[in-house]
Amino acid sequence: MYTTGAIDLSELRNRLLTTSLNKSNIVILENHGLSRKTGYWWLKFRFDYKLEKEILVRLTNFKYDSTGDIWTLEIEKCHYLQIRNEGELVSFDIMDKLVNINELKRLQQCASNNEKLQDYLEKNVVPLITKKIKYTKFLPQFRFFLSHKAKDKPLMRTFKDGLKFLGYATWIDESNMLMGAQLQSALKISVEDCDCFIAWLNEEYLNSDYCKAELLYAKKLGKIIIPFGVFGEIRTKLRETEELKFLEDLLISNPNEMSFFEILRRIDETLFDFEKMALPSY
């Protein structure tokens, strides 16, 4: 009598839905106005993730007003996220004007070439969506404190929205907050409650007593600190100030030279690596 023996499903490897063209089977469905310098535009595409085919995504700048300064990432269909039609879509607004200009330039550079456009989406947009899909089952536990000067608030609101899109809890001070001692108390509590402290470094930040106090308190508490900045602009200040020298080894990237989506991904990957190291080994 022939027997097959025990079946161990843990050893079975699922075959992903892929082609030789691009890993996620990205197909560009609509590309309207992206190659123009101004005006409304939208880009609609679909991709496959594991066992789900044809997740629908749209990037567009016509959601809010006639200026088109704000553009949006919209997930129109994804069973993983329980989005079955356009009325249930999940979106993420990219509100900072500088981020929009820089990101749009990257898109426009590959707008007329489908393979380059697929490559951009594969490296920047698809990973953000697949992160969100993964986090529907295991919500990220890290809480963020976004430390910045007032002039950088639009950019940090964009980061807050991006982290919220992934499922993270974030704290950012707003203009209607209390001032003086009450503000200091709110800042102290928020730094204590966060797991990860993101600092947007520039000369104004390093000259601010409030910002330095937040940063040094986070360091004192042993928080995960992820600073960003143009190193050449703040290098002298860091090296001249003893208490800030530790930042030299922590700078991850120059935000002017990489995609906003990639920065979000790097933040997430840094925390994932940290969490993996913190897990007990058996």
N, C-alpha and C positions, 0 to 999 in steps of 0.2 A: 504494500500500500504506500502510495507516494504522499508525503506531507511537505508543506512549505516551511514549517517551523514558525517560531514566534515573529510577529510583526512589530517593529519598533518605529512608530511614526515620528519620533524625535529625530531619527536619522534621515527622514525624507526631506529633500530640499525642493521647495516649490519653484517652478519655473516662472520667471517674471515675464510679463508681456513686453517684449522689446524687439526692436529691429536693428539692422546695422546702421541706420541713418542717425538716430540719436537715442540715448538710453531710455528716455521717457515717452518715446513715440510722439513727440510734439508735432502737431499739425496746425499751421497758421490758417485760421478761418476767415478773418477780416483784418485788413490793414489799411485804414483810411486816414489820410492826412498826416501820417507820422513823418514823412520825409519833408514836409513843409516847415519853415522856420516859425511860423505863428499860426494861430487858428485852432479850431477844435480838431481833435484826433482821437482815434481809438484803435486798439489792437486786441483782437479776440483769438484765442487759441484753445486747443484741447490737448490733454496729455493723459497717459496711463500711469497708474501707481499700483503696484502689486496686482491684486486681482480685480481692480476696478478700471474699466475702460472709459475713456472720454470724459474726464473731469474738465469742466468748462470754466475758463478764466478770461476776464476782460480787464485791460488797462485803459483808462480814459481820462480826459481832462474836461469833460463837459457837464459834470455832475452839479457844480455849484453856481458859477457866475460866468459872465461874458469874458472875463480876463483869461480864464483857463490856467491860472497860476497854481491851482490845486488839482492834483490828479489822484486817481483812485484805483486800487486793486480790488476787483470784485470776483468772488467765486460764485458762479451762476448755477453750477450743478456738481454735486459731490455726495454720493450716498454715505461715505465715511462721516461726513459732517452733517448728514441729514438735510441736505439741500437738494430738493427735487425739482424746483422751478425757480424762475426769476424772482418771484415774490418772497422767497426764503433766502435770498442771497446773503452772503457774509462779505463785508467790505472793510477796507482799511484805507483811510485818507492820508496822503502824503502832503502835508500842509506847508512845510517850510519852502520858501521860494528858491533858495540856493540849492537845496537838495533836488528840487524839481528840475531846475535848469541843468545841473550836472548829470542827473539821471536821464533826462530827455536827450542830452547830447550823446550819451552812450547808446541809447536806443536808435537815434537818428543815424548814427554811424553805420548801423547794420540794417537799417529799415528796408533797403532795396535788395538785400541778399537774404533769401530764406534760410540758408544754412547758418549764416552769421547770427540771424535773429533767433533761430532755434538754440544756438549755442549760448546767447545772452540769457534767454529764458531758462535754459537748463541750469546755468550756473547761478543765477540770481533769484528768479521768481519761484520756480518749481521747488527748490529746497525749503523756502519759507512756508509754502503751502503744505508740503509733506511733514514739516515740523509740527504745524498746527494739527494735522491729522493725527499724528502720533500722540499729541498732548490731549486729544479728546478722551483718551483712555487713562493716561497718567498725567494729571495736571502738574505743571512745574511748580515746585514749592518755593523757589527763591523770590524774595521781595526786593524791589529796587528803590534806591534813593538816587534821584537825578540832580546832581549838583552843578550849578552853572550861574553865570551872570545874567542879568535881566535882558540884555540885548540878544542873548542866545535862546530866549524862551521859545520862539516859534520852532526852532530846531529840536529842542528838548521835548516839546509837545508832540512832534512827529515821532521821536523815539519812544515816547510814552505810548502813543497809539500803536506803534509797531510791536512793542513788547506786550501790550494788551491783546493785540491780534493773536499772538502766540499763546496767551493765557497767563502771562505774568502779572503780578500785582506791583504797581509802581506808585511812588510818591513824588510830587513836584510842587514846589511852593507857587502860589498864585498871588496876583496883585491885591486881592481882597482879603488877604490874611492879616492877622493882627501884627502890630509892629513892636519894636523895643523888646522889653523883657519877655513879653508873651510870645513874640516871634522866636526868640532864642530858645524858649522852652519847647515850642512846637518843633523846631529844628532838632533839638537834642533828642526828643522822644522819637522822631522819625528816623534819625540815624541809628538809634538803639534798636528800633523795630526792623530795620532792613537787614537783608543778608548780603546784598551786593551794592556797592557804592560806585556809581558811574560819575566821573568828573570830566567836564568839558573844559579843557585847559587852554587858556590864552593869557596874554599879559594882564588884562583886566581882572581875570579870575585870581591870578597870583597876587595881585595888589589889593584884593578884597579881604578885609578882616573876617567877614561872615563866611566866605567860601573857604578860606584857610582853616577857620575854626571847625567847619563841618568835616573837611578832609582829615585834619589831624585827629579829630575825635573818632572818626571811622577807623583810622590806623590804630589808635590806642585800644579800641574795642576788638581789633583783629578781624574787621570786616574784609570781605573780598573787595578789592579796589581795582576797577578797570578804568584807567584814564585814557582819554583821547586828546590829540592835539597835534599841531604842526611843530615838530621838535625843534626845528631851526629857529622858530620865533620865540621859544621859551627856554632854550638850552642854557643861556647865560644865567637867567634868573634861578633855574633849578640848581645850577652848580655853585652859585653864590650864596644860596640859602640852605644852611645845614639841614634843617628839618624837612626840606623838600627833596633832598637828593635821592631818596628812596624811589621817587617817581621815574627816574631815568631808566631803571630796569623793568618798569611796568608798562611803559608806553607800547600800545599794541599797533597803532596805525595812524597814518595821516588821513583824516576823513576827506580831504580834498582830492585824494588820489585813488579812492576806491569806491565801489558802488555802495549806496546806503543799505541795500539788501545784504551785501556781503558783510558790512559792519554788524548788522543785526545777527547774522548767522555766526559771526565770530564771538559775539557776546554769549550767545546760546551755547556754542561749542565749548567755550571756556568754562561755563558753569557745569556743563555736562561732564567734562573731564574732572572738574573739582569734586563733583558729587560721586563720580566713579571711584576716585581716590579715597573718599571719605567712607565708602562702604566697608563694613567689616569683612575680613577674609576668613574663610573657614577651612 
